[in-house]
Amino acid sequence: MTQTIGELLETAADRALAVVRGIDDGQLGGPTPCAEYDVRALLNHLFLVVVNFQALAAREDVDFGQEPDFVADGDWRGRFREEAARLVEAWSAPGVEEGTTGQMGLPARTVGLMVLGDLTVHAWDLARATGGDFVPERSVLDEVGPGLAEMAPQAREMKVFGEPFPVPESATAFERLLAVTGRDPGWTRGGTAGPAGS
């Protein structure tokens, strides 16, 4: 039986929260697999995604053009936990996956899968950037993998994903997902940040 977006987000949010809780303030200026973001900027981007996709679930307009400094809040880890819980709640509302939402009028479930993908991929980015560990739940990976692969050509046109990163045939399903978004699955803090989408 297919899981709802709310159920999948609850699982993904728990794993992302564990990564966010493990980030030390002294690591905020460090590089990430997203070359254009340091840890602080990527956290702020993920915060904005989590907040804006609550609004999209409620069929409200959003503005991704501004990125407030959520991390300036002293208890940003607690704030992230609260906003992630609101995201899960918003996407668990009755009928939330029906119809369309957002300026592009996409199917609501597709939009839900987009935030699920962001939560999953950026949790990996942050874990890699700060020495943490992250592996998505299989149920989340099974939904996000095919969904992101399908959206990838359009995402590249919009400059949201980088060019696919070459991976060997032995690559895991998650490594393939990361590669589709333009990420190097082998990226480490000591190495160089290859091109990656946001």
C-alpha positions as CSV (number, residue, x, y, z in Angstrom):
1,M,0.0,0.0,0.0
2,T,1.3,3.4,-1.0
3,Q,2.2,5.6,2.0
4,T,0.8,9.1,2.2
5,I,3.0,12.1,1.8
6,G,2.4,12.9,5.5
7,E,3.6,9.5,6.6
8,L,6.7,9.7,4.4
9,L,7.5,13.2,5.5
10,E,7.2,12.1,9.2
11,T,9.9,9.4,8.5
12,A,12.1,11.8,6.5
13,A,11.8,14.6,9.0
14,D,12.9,12.4,11.9
15,R,16.1,11.5,10.0
16,A,16.7,15.1,9.0
17,L,16.2,16.3,12.5
18,A,18.8,13.9,13.8
19,V,21.3,15.5,11.4
20,V,20.3,19.1,12.2
21,R,20.6,18.4,16.0
22,G,24.2,17.1,15.4
23,I,25.4,20.3,13.8
24,D,27.7,22.4,16.0
25,D,27.6,26.2,15.7
26,G,31.3,26.2,14.9
27,Q,30.5,24.2,11.7
28,L,28.1,26.8,10.2
29,G,30.8,28.4,7.9
30,G,32.0,25.1,6.5
31,P,31.5,23.9,2.8
32,T,28.7,21.6,1.7
33,P,28.2,19.4,-1.4
34,C,26.2,22.4,-2.8
35,A,29.1,24.6,-3.9
36,E,27.0,27.8,-3.6
37,Y,26.0,27.1,0.0
38,D,28.0,26.9,3.2
39,V,26.3,25.0,6.1
40,R,24.5,28.1,7.5
41,A,23.1,29.1,4.1
42,L,22.0,25.5,3.4
43,L,20.3,25.3,6.7
44,N,18.5,28.6,6.0
45,H,17.5,27.2,2.5
46,L,16.1,24.0,4.1
47,F,14.2,26.1,6.7
48,L,12.6,28.1,3.9
49,V,11.7,24.9,2.0
50,V,10.1,23.5,5.1
51,V,8.1,26.7,5.9
52,N,7.1,27.3,2.3
53,F,5.9,23.8,1.6
54,Q,3.6,24.1,4.6
55,A,1.9,27.0,2.8
56,L,1.8,25.0,-0.5
57,A,0.0,22.2,1.3
58,A,-2.6,24.8,2.3
59,R,-2.8,26.1,-1.3
60,E,-1.2,29.4,-0.3
61,D,1.3,31.5,-2.3
62,V,5.0,31.3,-1.5
63,D,8.1,33.3,-2.2
64,F,11.3,31.5,-2.6
65,G,13.1,34.7,-3.7
66,Q,13.9,35.7,-0.1
67,E,15.9,33.6,2.3
68,P,15.5,34.9,5.9
69,D,18.3,34.0,8.4
70,F,16.5,31.4,10.5
71,V,19.8,30.3,12.0
72,A,20.1,33.8,13.7
73,D,17.5,32.5,16.2
74,G,19.5,31.1,19.1
75,D,17.4,27.9,19.3
76,W,17.4,27.2,15.6
77,R,17.5,23.4,16.2
78,G,14.3,23.6,18.2
79,R,12.7,25.9,15.6
80,F,13.6,23.4,12.9
81,R,11.9,20.6,14.9
82,E,8.8,22.7,15.3
83,E,8.7,23.7,11.6
84,A,9.3,20.1,10.5
85,A,6.4,19.0,12.7
86,R,4.2,21.7,11.1
87,L,5.2,20.4,7.6
88,V,4.2,16.9,8.5
89,E,0.9,18.1,9.9
90,A,0.2,20.3,6.9
91,W,0.7,17.3,4.5
92,S,-1.3,15.0,6.7
93,A,-4.5,17.0,6.4
94,P,-7.5,15.3,4.8
95,G,-7.5,15.7,1.0
96,V,-4.1,17.4,0.8
97,E,-2.9,15.2,-2.0
98,E,-5.9,15.9,-4.2
99,G,-5.9,18.5,-7.0
100,T,-3.0,20.9,-7.7
101,T,-1.0,23.4,-5.8
102,G,1.7,26.0,-6.5
103,Q,2.2,28.6,-9.2
104,M,3.0,25.8,-11.8
105,G,-0.3,24.0,-10.9
106,L,1.4,20.7,-10.3
107,P,-0.4,17.7,-8.9
108,A,-0.4,18.1,-5.1
109,R,1.3,14.7,-4.5
110,T,4.1,15.7,-6.9
111,V,4.7,18.8,-4.9
112,G,4.7,16.7,-1.7
113,L,7.3,14.5,-3.3
114,M,9.4,17.6,-4.1
115,V,9.7,18.6,-0.4
116,L,10.3,15.0,0.5
117,G,13.2,15.0,-1.9
118,D,14.6,18.3,-0.6
119,L,14.4,17.1,3.0
120,T,16.2,13.8,2.1
121,V,18.9,15.2,-0.2
122,H,19.7,18.3,2.0
123,A,19.8,16.1,5.1
124,W,22.6,14.1,3.3
125,D,24.3,17.4,2.3
126,L,24.3,18.6,5.8
127,A,25.5,15.3,7.2
128,R,28.4,15.1,4.8
129,A,29.3,18.7,5.5
130,T,29.4,18.3,9.2
131,G,30.7,14.7,9.6
132,G,27.4,13.2,10.5
133,D,25.8,10.1,9.0
134,F,22.6,9.9,6.9
135,V,20.8,7.1,5.1
136,P,17.2,7.6,4.2
137,E,14.5,5.1,5.2
138,R,13.8,2.6,2.4
139,S,10.2,3.6,2.0
140,V,11.2,7.3,1.5
141,L,13.9,6.3,-1.0
142,D,11.5,4.1,-3.0
143,E,9.2,7.1,-3.5
144,V,11.8,9.9,-3.9
145,G,14.2,8.0,-6.3
146,P,11.8,7.5,-9.2
147,G,10.1,10.9,-8.6
148,L,13.4,12.9,-8.7
149,A,14.6,11.0,-11.8
150,E,11.3,11.9,-13.5
151,M,11.6,15.6,-12.6
152,A,15.4,15.8,-13.3
153,P,15.3,17.1,-16.9
154,Q,13.0,20.0,-16.0
155,A,14.9,20.6,-12.8
156,R,18.1,20.9,-14.8
157,E,16.5,23.4,-17.2
158,M,15.5,25.5,-14.2
159,K,19.0,25.2,-12.8
160,V,17.7,23.5,-9.7
161,F,19.8,20.3,-10.4
162,G,23.3,20.1,-11.8
163,E,24.3,17.8,-14.6
164,P,24.1,14.1,-13.6
165,F,27.2,12.9,-11.8
166,P,28.6,9.7,-13.3
167,V,28.4,6.7,-10.9
168,P,29.4,3.0,-11.4
169,E,26.9,0.2,-12.0
170,S,27.6,-0.9,-8.4
171,A,26.2,2.4,-7.0
172,T,23.4,2.0,-4.5
173,A,19.9,3.4,-5.1
174,F,20.6,6.4,-2.9
175,E,23.9,7.1,-4.6
176,R,22.0,7.0,-7.9
177,L,19.5,9.5,-6.6
178,L,22.2,11.9,-5.4
179,A,23.9,11.6,-8.8
180,V,20.7,12.4,-10.6
181,T,20.6,15.8,-8.7
182,G,24.2,16.5,-9.8
183,R,25.8,15.5,-6.5
184,D,29.0,13.5,-6.1
185,P,27.9,10.7,-3.7
186,G,31.6,10.4,-2.6
187,W,31.9,14.1,-1.6
188,T,33.8,14.7,1.6
189,R,34.6,17.8,3.6
190,G,38.3,17.4,2.8
191,G,37.6,17.1,-1.0
192,T,36.4,19.6,-3.5
193,A,32.7,20.4,-3.9
194,G,31.6,19.3,-7.4
195,P,28.7,21.0,-9.1
196,A,25.4,20.3,-7.3
197,G,21.9,21.5,-7.5
198,S,20.0,23.2,-4.7
